[in-house]
């Protein structure tokens, strides 16, 4: 059974940790997703007129994918196929949509999250979430110009104390968060983020290296931006 758990992990699938511990005493290594010493410095003006949705490997099925479709992929998909952060980004670019998720959102309301932090500050928002046993994000993402996203309904998240947060009415709670997460400079869109109507000039593809950024740029026609030197 430990071999089965390892195989599912190798395919990018999620394994319930209670199950994993039962079949194997080993624990997955907490591999750092970013060499922060190699982050590109801020440009002279430091302008970044974008909000960025960073991706990571999914916790099982893709957002919006049925359990049956995910099980079919695990059983019959190409053996070499994986589901990681760059695959998540490719899926977003191909669909021209960021699928909303209600996980960890107030009342499980489907939302899409962005950050106003520029790529040279990515090290400030990548954190290991011990309770979820995963990193918050990986260094792949889609950046959209702020004014374009505001037209799509994006709002900045207001940060406040946990006590004040608990007293907010449900509608305001959708765009509020505990101040312990203020470093994320989060913005949210309620529901899916459909960007098919936006010009390519309003978009940027984020990748770790210049080579990966060029590959994605050629594949999807969106200007690439590398976060590492």
Buried (B, 14 or more C-beta within 10 A) or exposed (E): EEEEBBEBBEBBBBBEEEEBEEBBEEEBEEEEBBEEEEBBEEEEEEEBEBBBBBBBBBEBBBBEBEEEEBEEBBEEBEEEEEBBBBBBBBBBBEBBBBBBBEEEBBEEBBBBBBBBBBBBBBBEBBEEEEEEBBBBBBBBBBBBBBEBBBEBEBBBBBBBEEEEBEEBEEEEBBBBBBBEBEBBBBBBBBEBBEBEEBEEEBBBBBBBBBEBBBBBBEEBEBBBBBBBE
